[in-house]
Amino acid sequence: MKTLRFQYFGEPADVLNLEETAIPVPGPGQIRVTVHACGLTPADWALCRGLFPGSLPRGIGLEVAGTVDAVGDGVTDVVPGDRVLGVPDYVGMPVAGASEFSVLSYWSAIPASLGYVAAASLPMAVETAYRSLDQLQVVAGTKLLVHGAGTTVGFAAVQIALLRGAQVFATAGATYADQLRAFGAQVTNYGEGMAERIKTLAGSSVDLALDTAPVNVSSSVFSSLPDLIQAVGNDPRRVLTIVDFAGAARLGTRTSFDADEGISIDDTGKPVVDAAAAERLARELRHTVLGEFARLAADGRFMIPVARTFPLKEWRAALEISLSGKARGKLILIPDRMS
Ligand SMILES: NC(=O)c1ccc[n+]([C@@H]2O[C@H](COP(=O)([O-])OP(=O)(O)OC[C@H]3O[C@@H](n4cnc5c(N)ncnc54)[C@H](OP(=O)(O)O)[C@@H]3O)[C@@H](O)[C@H]2O)c1
């Protein structure tokens, strides 16, 4: 079968190749799926650059929708032919989701009315947004700012916070600003002066801010965190960033990796995760909420916008768009025999 993977750490365009390999075998508690759609995320490129240590080769593609093809020992909730979305084991597997077949460690049923592409767009955005809102303790009545709500994670965070009853303010580019407003968020553009614009929209400081805007780690001088700290009334502990680790270290905001042993930030602002921490992080992810959000998506009450789909063999075009920082929605690979 064909699978997209890397044999060495490095820049994704240099180290990724579409290779022929044996169809993987699911271990105990795992399932194998025929992949119909695989979402790409910036985390894939971080994996290529060595985010998590571990054996090589390693696959990319952390969001999968497909049909169950085989089940490992102990799996009783699905049978071959069932439609599922889920997450491959990305810490140590030679094959992940950008592949004709994939082995999943976490999965949920895809409701009948939800397509494979829409299903494959959910896992990373939902899991990251849900976990970040839990970390910030966003509840009904919280005045929350989501910075970078045009990212798939930010777009998910806005919807999940609104479902929790929060009052949501957001920064976003033109692509999805109107859609975010239609959900119920108050939206302004990001960039210079945004702290003041948010305060004007909110009538005062907001309670909490979530930063999901992509940063150029080599130029953290352009960090948005000072604006976000200002927007929450100058308390950096009310700001959580999932992206700007160098800025967080300088300014004292929270990060996705708060108080996690085994994770440090290198000179360029990138997190460096040791093997034990990588295993622990994988276990602590909020994959249990995927089924609920698949059902909400099927009911038309939640969505992640899909920018474009690509045949698996055209992965380089998808990579280029993703690396531009302007994906404007989810980029999805479709294995060639499904397209
Ligand atoms: N720490 C974690 O656990 C974790 C997990 C997942 C993802 N992440 C990180 O979270 C970020 C978002 O991930 P994603 O997959 O959702 O990204 P994405 O959808 O690929 O983000 C691209 C979007 O970012 C927006 N954007 C670009 N420059 C911006 C800026 N300067 N300010 C605000 N928005 C800007 C653009 O939308 P507009 O149309 O609005 O300009 C663009 O379409 C990534 O940096 C990713 O690495 C972290």
PDBQT file of the ligand as one rigid body, heavy atoms in Angstrom, charges set to zero:
ROOT
HETATM    1  N1  LIG A 401      -0.240  23.145  21.211  1.00  0.00    +0.000 N 
HETATM    2  C1  LIG A 401      -1.091  22.300  20.670  1.00  0.00    +0.000 C 
HETATM    3  O1  LIG A 401      -1.539  21.337  21.310  1.00  0.00    +0.000 OA
HETATM    4  C2  LIG A 401      -1.543  22.512  19.263  1.00  0.00    +0.000 A 
HETATM    5  C3  LIG A 401      -2.414  21.598  18.653  1.00  0.00    +0.000 A 
HETATM    6  C4  LIG A 401      -2.879  21.861  17.356  1.00  0.00    +0.000 A 
HETATM    7  C5  LIG A 401      -2.446  23.000  16.675  1.00  0.00    +0.000 A 
HETATM    8  N2  LIG A 401      -1.557  23.834  17.276  1.00  0.00    +0.000 N 
HETATM    9  C6  LIG A 401      -1.113  25.055  16.559  1.00  0.00    +0.000 C 
HETATM   10  O2  LIG A 401      -2.261  25.873  16.451  1.00  0.00    +0.000 OA
HETATM   11  C7  LIG A 401      -2.161  26.705  15.284  1.00  0.00    +0.000 C 
HETATM   12  C8  LIG A 401      -3.458  26.599  14.521  1.00  0.00    +0.000 C 
HETATM   13  O3  LIG A 401      -3.543  25.300  13.935  1.00  0.00    +0.000 OA
HETATM   14  P1  LIG A 401      -4.558  25.065  12.741  1.00  0.00    +0.000 P 
HETATM   15  O4  LIG A 401      -4.321  23.712  12.190  1.00  0.00    +0.000 OA
HETATM   16  O5  LIG A 401      -5.932  25.401  13.184  1.00  0.00    +0.000 OA
HETATM   17  O6  LIG A 401      -3.998  26.187  11.740  1.00  0.00    +0.000 OA
HETATM   18  P2  LIG A 401      -4.482  26.585  10.289  1.00  0.00    +0.000 P 
HETATM   19  O7  LIG A 401      -5.949  26.379  10.150  1.00  0.00    +0.000 OA
HETATM   20  O8  LIG A 401      -3.589  25.947   9.285  1.00  0.00    +0.000 OA
HETATM   21  O9  LIG A 401      -4.153  28.175  10.342  1.00  0.00    +0.000 OA
HETATM   22  C9  LIG A 401      -4.152  28.896   9.160  1.00  0.00    +0.000 C 
HETATM   23  C10 LIG A 401      -5.002  30.150   9.344  1.00  0.00    +0.000 C 
HETATM   24  O10 LIG A 401      -4.373  31.023  10.283  1.00  0.00    +0.000 OA
HETATM   25  C11 LIG A 401      -4.880  32.337  10.077  1.00  0.00    +0.000 C 
HETATM   26  N3  LIG A 401      -3.776  33.264  10.293  1.00  0.00    +0.000 N 
HETATM   27  C12 LIG A 401      -2.646  33.369   9.549  1.00  0.00    +0.000 A 
HETATM   28  N4  LIG A 401      -1.834  34.335  10.074  1.00  0.00    +0.000 NA
HETATM   29  C13 LIG A 401      -2.476  34.842  11.165  1.00  0.00    +0.000 A 
HETATM   30  C14 LIG A 401      -2.154  35.841  12.110  1.00  0.00    +0.000 A 
HETATM   31  N5  LIG A 401      -1.001  36.522  12.045  1.00  0.00    +0.000 N 
HETATM   32  N6  LIG A 401      -3.040  36.100  13.096  1.00  0.00    +0.000 NA
HETATM   33  C15 LIG A 401      -4.208  35.412  13.177  1.00  0.00    +0.000 A 
HETATM   34  N7  LIG A 401      -4.579  34.439  12.302  1.00  0.00    +0.000 NA
HETATM   35  C16 LIG A 401      -3.714  34.154  11.302  1.00  0.00    +0.000 A 
HETATM   36  C17 LIG A 401      -5.369  32.388   8.629  1.00  0.00    +0.000 C 
HETATM   37  O11 LIG A 401      -6.781  32.633   8.667  1.00  0.00    +0.000 OA
HETATM   38  P3  LIG A 401      -7.428  34.095   8.360  1.00  0.00    +0.000 P 
HETATM   39  O12 LIG A 401      -8.283  33.868   7.145  1.00  0.00    +0.000 OA
HETATM   40  O13 LIG A 401      -8.218  34.395   9.579  1.00  0.00    +0.000 OA
HETATM   41  O14 LIG A 401      -6.288  35.055   8.118  1.00  0.00    +0.000 OA
HETATM   42  C18 LIG A 401      -5.083  30.987   8.102  1.00  0.00    +0.000 C 
HETATM   43  O15 LIG A 401      -6.073  30.479   7.230  1.00  0.00    +0.000 OA
HETATM   44  C19 LIG A 401      -0.942  26.186  14.492  1.00  0.00    +0.000 C 
HETATM   45  O16 LIG A 401       0.141  27.089  14.672  1.00  0.00    +0.000 OA
HETATM   46  C20 LIG A 401      -0.652  24.825  15.131  1.00  0.00    +0.000 C 
HETATM   47  O17 LIG A 401       0.705  24.489  15.056  1.00  0.00    +0.000 OA
HETATM   48  C21 LIG A 401      -1.104  23.636  18.539  1.00  0.00    +0.000 A 
ENDROOT
TORSDOF 0
